[in-house]
Structure formats: structure tokens, C-alpha cells
Amino acid sequence: MVAKEQGKRSQAILKYKIMSKKKLEEYWQKNLKLLTKLLVVWFVVSYGCAILFVDVLNKIQIGGYKLGFWFAQQGAIYVFVIIIFIYVRQMNKLDEEYGVSEE
């Protein structure tokens, strides 16, 4: 079982080595662009909604709780989980596009 996993990893590494330098740079730039977008969302939700805009958001209530409080306590966590799923889906598409998917 361990040997099978190591074989899959070796194949993935070989795919990256076969990719031309130009393609590898394009792949990396697209990866960085995606990461930047998701980190901006993460920052706005965690820092912006929970700290900077809390007074404005607290004027809105959800289920009896102020929205600023909700973002600080739960909303940010939900957004982080959604960001993880978005990253996985987008990276799988990018891997398919460049022929380096694991499947």
C-alpha cells in the first residue's frame, strides 16, 4: 500500500519535470493568482467583517445576534471552509488543464 502511494507521488513528480519551464511558470502564476484572490477574501471576512466593519454590521441581526458578532464567532469559520473547497476544486481544474492531475 505504501509502495503504491509512493509510486503515485513519483508519477506526479515526473509530470512536473516533463512540463516545460514556460508551462511550469504559467501554472505557478495561475496558482498564485488564485491564492491571492482567496487570501483577500479571507482577510476581508476575518479582519474586515469581524473587526473593522463590526459597528456597521452590528446594526443587522441574524437569529437575534448582531451580524458583526456572528462573523467574528461563526461566519468567518464557514467562509474559511468554503475557501478550502473552492481552492481544491480550482486547483483540480488547473491540474487537469496542465496535465498534472493525480487521477
C-alpha positions as CSV (number, residue, x, y, z in Angstrom):
1,M,0.0,0.0,0.0
2,V,2.8,2.4,0.9
3,A,4.7,1.5,-2.3
4,K,1.6,2.2,-4.3
5,E,1.3,5.7,-2.8
6,Q,5.0,6.4,-3.4
7,G,4.5,5.3,-7.0
8,K,1.7,7.8,-7.5
9,R,3.8,10.6,-6.0
10,S,6.7,9.6,-8.2
11,Q,4.5,9.8,-11.3
12,A,3.2,13.2,-10.2
13,I,6.8,14.5,-9.8
14,L,7.7,13.1,-13.2
15,K,4.8,15.0,-14.8
16,Y,6.1,18.3,-13.3
17,K,9.6,17.5,-14.6
18,I,8.3,16.8,-18.1
19,M,6.4,20.2,-18.1
20,S,8.3,22.9,-19.9
21,K,9.7,25.8,-17.9
22,K,7.3,28.2,-19.6
23,K,4.3,26.0,-18.8
24,L,5.5,25.5,-15.2
25,E,5.7,29.3,-14.8
26,E,2.2,29.7,-16.2
27,Y,0.9,27.1,-13.8
28,W,2.6,28.7,-10.9
29,Q,1.4,32.2,-11.8
30,K,-2.2,30.9,-12.0
31,N,-1.8,29.2,-8.7
32,L,-0.5,32.4,-7.1
33,K,-3.4,34.4,-8.6
34,L,-5.9,32.0,-7.1
35,L,-4.2,32.1,-3.8
36,T,-4.1,35.9,-3.8
37,K,-7.8,36.1,-4.5
38,L,-8.7,33.7,-1.8
39,L,-6.4,35.3,0.8
40,V,-8.1,38.7,0.0
41,V,-11.5,37.1,0.7
42,W,-10.0,35.5,3.9
43,F,-8.7,38.9,5.1
44,V,-11.8,40.9,4.3
45,V,-14.0,38.3,6.2
46,S,-11.8,37.7,9.2
47,Y,-10.3,41.1,9.7
48,G,-12.7,43.4,7.9
49,C,-16.1,42.0,8.9
50,A,-15.1,40.8,12.4
51,I,-13.0,43.9,13.4
52,L,-13.1,46.9,11.0
53,F,-16.8,46.9,10.0
54,V,-18.2,45.4,13.2
55,D,-20.1,48.6,14.2
56,V,-21.8,48.8,10.8
57,L,-22.6,45.1,10.7
58,N,-23.9,45.0,14.3
59,K,-26.9,47.1,13.1
60,I,-28.1,44.0,11.3
61,Q,-29.3,41.0,13.3
62,I,-29.4,37.3,12.3
63,G,-31.3,35.0,14.6
64,G,-31.2,37.6,17.4
65,Y,-27.4,38.0,17.1
66,K,-25.6,41.0,15.8
67,L,-24.0,40.3,12.4
68,G,-20.6,41.6,13.4
69,F,-20.6,39.2,16.4
70,W,-21.8,36.4,14.2
71,F,-19.0,36.9,11.7
72,A,-16.4,37.0,14.5
73,Q,-17.7,33.8,16.1
74,Q,-19.0,31.6,13.3
75,G,-19.3,33.3,9.9
76,A,-15.6,33.5,9.4
77,I,-15.2,29.8,10.1
78,Y,-17.8,29.0,7.5
79,V,-16.2,31.2,4.9
80,F,-12.8,29.5,5.6
81,V,-14.2,26.1,5.0
82,I,-15.8,27.3,1.8
83,I,-12.5,28.8,0.7
84,I,-10.8,25.4,1.2
85,F,-13.4,23.7,-1.0
86,I,-13.0,26.4,-3.7
87,Y,-9.2,26.1,-3.6
88,V,-9.4,22.3,-4.0
89,R,-11.9,22.5,-6.9
90,Q,-10.0,25.2,-8.7
91,M,-6.6,23.5,-8.3
92,N,-8.0,20.2,-9.6
93,K,-9.2,22.1,-12.7
94,L,-5.8,23.8,-13.0
95,D,-4.0,20.4,-12.6
96,E,-6.3,18.9,-15.3
97,E,-5.5,21.9,-17.6
98,Y,-1.8,21.4,-17.3
99,G,-1.9,17.6,-17.3
100,V,-0.6,17.1,-13.8
101,S,-3.7,15.8,-12.0
102,E,-3.2,12.8,-9.7
103,E,-6.1,10.8,-11.1
